[in-house]
């Protein structure tokens, strides 16, 4: 099986595309804390104590990382009592990815607009993706957690550039069953996936995370053997989880599930009944009935 990166991601990476995007919509720069963390990880012999020291300089980030590291769905056998213990028990790469998600929430804000609902949805998605990516044997929970937080992060970036974004999307013909990114491209000449992938790449996230963010509405990719299995698996789990979260709030199937649900079920080897059972599990997860 080939594991080359998808052509669409390569196209996004062209300097012309980057320059055009940056000239129209501001992508939040990589926080200096994340830069320092990634520089340590790029050393020939990265040091866990040095990494912990870098993170420990920011008290708020340290506390947030510890809280996340000790959460049920990360699943440490022994609770970490310090950042250094978290680094040692999780591993440096995992700590870096988890910290990236925390920083994203702190960085992406819109003046005068509450993003509480957006971040609540993103937190639910990241939690459930962590659980099901591990359950289906797709990837580490922290990688899925990062994709869950970042996959829709382009939405508030679009809202910043286009204050009428939500109103225009809500007013769009509900019978139009194209994927959401096709509609966004018609209305705004870009999409939340392109912006999210660009931000993830700018922030130094792994290629598989960038590609999964970019392609997570491109369900035809699930049949493409040239796309890395981890990317296809993350795309499948993202829609499966979003289907469950949508059912948590509504009994009607979400439009994206109507478009890509069959491809997801085929890829994961599950039935619609299985998918509905998973939706019920997700409900229980968020109601505090099930522990992940």
C-alpha positions as CSV (number, residue, x, y, z in Angstrom):
1,X,0.0,0.0,0.0
2,X,1.3,3.4,-0.9
3,X,1.5,6.1,1.8
4,X,2.2,9.2,-0.3
5,X,0.7,12.5,0.7
6,X,-2.4,13.4,-1.3
7,X,-2.0,15.7,-4.3
8,X,-4.5,18.3,-2.8
9,X,-2.2,18.7,0.2
10,X,0.8,19.2,-2.1
11,X,-1.1,21.8,-4.0
12,X,-1.9,23.6,-0.7
13,X,1.8,23.6,0.2
14,X,2.8,25.6,-2.9
15,X,4.3,29.0,-2.1
16,X,1.8,30.7,-4.4
17,X,-1.1,29.3,-2.5
18,X,0.4,30.2,0.9
19,X,1.1,33.8,-0.2
20,X,-2.4,34.2,-1.6
21,X,-4.0,32.9,1.5
22,X,-1.9,34.9,3.9
23,X,-2.7,38.1,1.9
24,X,-6.5,37.6,2.4
25,X,-7.0,35.9,5.8
26,X,-4.8,36.2,8.8
27,X,-3.5,32.9,10.2
28,X,-2.5,33.1,13.8
29,X,1.3,32.9,14.1
30,X,2.8,30.0,16.0
31,X,3.1,30.9,19.7
32,X,6.6,31.3,21.0
33,X,6.1,28.6,23.6
34,X,5.2,26.1,20.9
35,X,8.3,27.2,18.9
36,X,10.5,26.6,21.9
37,X,9.0,23.2,22.5
38,X,9.4,22.1,18.9
39,X,13.0,23.4,18.7
40,X,13.8,21.2,21.7
41,X,12.1,18.2,20.1
42,X,14.2,18.8,16.9
43,X,17.5,18.4,18.8
44,X,19.5,15.3,18.1
45,X,18.9,14.3,21.7
46,X,15.9,16.1,23.1
47,X,15.7,16.3,26.9
48,X,12.5,15.6,28.8
49,X,13.6,17.8,31.7
50,X,14.5,20.7,29.4
51,X,11.1,20.3,27.6
52,X,9.3,20.3,31.0
53,X,11.3,23.4,31.9
54,X,10.2,25.2,28.8
55,X,6.5,24.3,29.4
56,X,6.8,25.1,33.1
57,X,7.6,28.7,32.4
58,X,3.9,29.3,31.6
59,X,1.9,28.5,34.7
60,X,-1.5,28.5,32.9
61,X,-0.3,26.2,30.1
62,X,1.4,23.9,32.6
63,X,-1.9,23.6,34.6
64,X,-3.9,23.0,31.5
65,X,-1.5,20.4,30.2
66,X,-1.5,18.5,33.5
67,X,-5.3,18.6,33.6
68,X,-5.5,17.2,30.1
69,X,-2.8,14.6,30.7
70,X,-4.6,13.3,33.7
71,X,-8.0,13.2,32.1
72,X,-9.8,9.8,31.6
73,X,-9.5,9.6,27.9
74,X,-5.7,10.1,27.9
75,X,-5.6,7.2,30.3
76,X,-2.4,7.5,32.2
77,X,-2.0,4.5,34.6
78,X,-0.4,6.8,37.2
79,X,-1.5,10.4,37.5
80,X,1.2,13.0,36.8
81,X,1.8,15.5,39.6
82,X,4.2,17.8,37.6
83,X,4.9,18.8,34.1
84,X,8.1,16.7,34.1
85,X,6.1,13.6,35.2
86,X,3.6,14.3,32.4
87,X,6.4,14.5,29.9
88,X,8.0,11.3,31.1
89,X,4.8,9.3,31.2
90,X,3.2,10.6,28.0
91,X,6.3,11.1,25.9
92,X,7.6,14.3,24.5
93,X,5.7,14.1,21.2
94,X,2.4,13.5,22.9
95,X,3.0,16.4,25.2
96,X,3.8,18.7,22.3
97,X,0.6,17.8,20.5
98,X,-1.6,18.2,23.6
99,X,0.0,21.6,24.3
100,X,-0.7,22.6,20.7
101,X,-4.4,22.0,21.2
102,X,-4.4,24.0,24.4
103,X,-2.6,26.9,22.8
104,X,-5.0,26.9,19.8
105,X,-7.9,27.5,22.1
106,X,-6.2,30.4,23.8
107,X,-5.0,31.9,20.5
108,X,-8.1,31.7,18.2
109,X,-10.6,34.3,19.5
110,X,-13.0,36.7,17.8
111,X,-13.4,40.1,19.5
112,X,-17.1,40.6,20.6
113,X,-18.1,37.0,19.6
114,X,-18.4,34.1,22.0
115,X,-16.8,30.9,20.7
116,X,-18.0,28.9,23.7
117,X,-20.3,26.7,21.6
118,X,-17.5,26.2,19.0
119,X,-15.0,25.1,21.6
120,X,-17.5,22.9,23.4
121,X,-18.1,21.1,20.1
122,X,-14.4,20.8,19.4
123,X,-13.7,19.5,22.9
124,X,-16.4,16.8,22.5
125,X,-15.1,15.9,19.1
126,X,-11.5,15.6,20.3
127,X,-12.5,13.5,23.3
128,X,-14.6,11.1,21.2
129,X,-12.0,10.9,18.4
130,X,-9.3,10.0,20.9
131,X,-11.5,7.1,22.2
132,X,-12.6,5.7,18.8
133,X,-9.3,6.2,17.0
134,X,-7.7,4.0,19.7
135,X,-10.7,1.6,19.6
136,X,-10.4,1.1,15.8
137,X,-6.6,0.9,15.9
138,X,-6.0,4.0,13.8
139,X,-3.5,6.0,15.7
140,X,-2.5,7.3,19.1
141,X,-5.1,9.1,21.1
142,X,-3.2,12.4,21.2
143,X,-3.0,12.6,17.4
144,X,-6.7,12.1,17.1
145,X,-7.3,14.6,19.9
146,X,-5.3,17.2,17.9
147,X,-7.2,16.5,14.7
148,X,-10.5,16.8,16.6
149,X,-9.6,20.2,17.9
150,X,-8.1,21.6,14.7
151,X,-10.3,20.1,12.0
152,X,-12.8,23.0,12.2
153,X,-10.5,25.7,13.4
154,X,-10.8,27.4,10.1
155,X,-14.4,28.3,10.8
156,X,-13.6,31.1,13.3
157,X,-10.8,32.3,11.0
158,X,-13.5,32.6,8.2
159,X,-15.8,34.3,10.7
160,X,-13.1,36.9,11.4
161,X,-12.8,37.7,7.7
162,X,-16.5,37.3,6.9
163,X,-18.7,38.5,9.8
164,X,-21.8,37.2,7.9
165,X,-20.3,33.7,7.5
166,X,-22.8,31.9,9.8
167,X,-25.8,33.7,8.3
168,X,-24.7,32.9,4.7
169,X,-24.1,29.3,5.5
170,X,-27.4,29.0,7.3
171,X,-29.3,30.6,4.4
172,X,-27.8,28.2,1.9
173,X,-30.2,25.9,0.1
174,X,-30.6,22.8,2.4
175,X,-31.3,20.6,-0.5
176,X,-27.8,21.2,-1.8
177,X,-26.0,18.0,-0.8
178,X,-22.5,19.0,-1.8
179,X,-19.9,18.8,0.9
180,X,-19.6,21.9,3.0
181,X,-16.2,22.9,1.6
182,X,-17.7,23.1,-1.9
183,X,-20.3,25.5,-0.6
184,X,-17.7,27.6,1.3
185,X,-15.6,27.8,-1.8
186,X,-18.5,29.1,-3.8
187,X,-19.4,31.7,-1.2
188,X,-16.0,32.8,0.1
189,X,-13.4,31.4,-2.4
190,X,-11.7,29.4,0.3
191,X,-12.7,26.8,2.9
192,X,-12.4,26.1,6.6
193,X,-10.4,23.0,5.9
194,X,-7.8,24.9,3.7
195,X,-7.4,27.5,6.5
196,X,-7.2,24.9,9.2
197,X,-4.6,22.9,7.4
198,X,-2.6,26.0,6.7
199,X,-2.7,27.0,10.4
200,X,-1.7,23.4,11.4
201,X,1.2,23.5,9.0
202,X,2.3,27.0,10.1
203,X,2.3,25.7,13.7
204,X,4.5,22.8,12.8
205,X,2.0,19.9,13.2
206,X,2.8,16.5,11.7
207,X,2.0,15.9,8.0
208,X,-0.7,13.3,8.8
209,X,-2.5,15.8,11.0
210,X,-2.3,18.6,8.4
211,X,-3.6,16.2,5.7
212,X,-6.5,14.9,7.8
213,X,-7.6,18.4,8.6
214,X,-7.4,19.4,4.9
215,X,-9.3,16.4,3.6
216,X,-11.8,15.6,6.4
217,X,-14.7,16.4,4.2
218,X,-13.3,14.7,1.1
219,X,-15.0,11.3,1.6
220,X,-13.8,9.9,-1.7
221,X,-10.3,9.8,-0.2
222,X,-11.5,6.9,1.9
223,X,-11.3,4.7,-1.3
224,X,-7.9,6.1,-2.3
225,X,-5.1,3.7,-1.5
226,X,-2.5,6.4,-2.3
227,X,-3.6,8.3,0.8
228,X,-2.0,7.2,4.1
229,X,-4.1,4.8,6.1
230,X,-3.8,7.0,9.2
231,X,-5.2,10.0,7.3
232,X,-8.1,8.0,5.9
233,X,-8.8,6.5,9.3
234,X,-8.9,10.0,11.0
235,X,-11.3,11.2,8.3
236,X,-13.6,8.3,8.9
237,X,-13.6,8.6,12.6
238,X,-14.1,12.4,12.4
239,X,-17.4,12.0,10.5
240,X,-18.5,9.1,12.6
241,X,-18.0,11.2,15.8
242,X,-19.6,14.3,14.3
243,X,-22.6,12.1,13.4
244,X,-22.8,10.9,17.0
245,X,-22.4,14.5,18.4
246,X,-25.1,15.7,16.0
247,X,-27.4,13.0,17.1
248,X,-26.7,14.1,20.7
249,X,-28.5,17.4,19.9
250,X,-30.9,16.3,17.1
251,X,-32.6,13.1,16.0
252,X,-32.1,14.0,12.3
253,X,-29.0,12.8,10.5
254,X,-26.5,15.6,9.7
255,X,-26.2,16.4,6.0
256,X,-22.5,15.4,5.9
257,X,-23.5,11.9,7.2
258,X,-25.9,11.6,4.3
259,X,-23.1,12.5,1.9
260,X,-20.2,10.4,3.4
261,X,-21.8,8.0,5.9
262,X,-21.8,5.0,3.6
263,X,-18.1,5.5,2.7
264,X,-17.3,5.8,6.4
265,X,-19.2,2.6,7.3
266,X,-17.5,0.7,4.5
267,X,-14.1,1.9,5.5
268,X,-14.5,1.1,9.2
269,X,-16.4,-2.2,8.4
270,X,-19.5,-1.2,10.4
271,X,-23.2,-1.1,9.7
272,X,-25.6,1.8,10.2
273,X,-26.9,0.0,13.3
274,X,-23.3,0.0,14.6
275,X,-22.9,3.7,13.9
276,X,-26.2,4.4,15.8
277,X,-24.9,2.3,18.7
278,X,-21.7,4.4,18.7
279,X,-23.8,7.6,18.7
280,X,-25.5,6.2,21.8
281,X,-22.1,5.6,23.3
282,X,-21.1,9.1,22.6
283,X,-24.3,10.4,24.3
284,X,-23.4,8.4,27.3
285,X,-19.8,9.7,27.2
286,X,-21.0,13.3,27.4
287,X,-23.7,12.6,29.9
288,X,-21.0,11.2,32.2
289,X,-22.4,7.7,32.1
290,X,-19.5,6.0,30.2
291,X,-15.9,6.6,31.1
292,X,-13.3,6.6,28.3
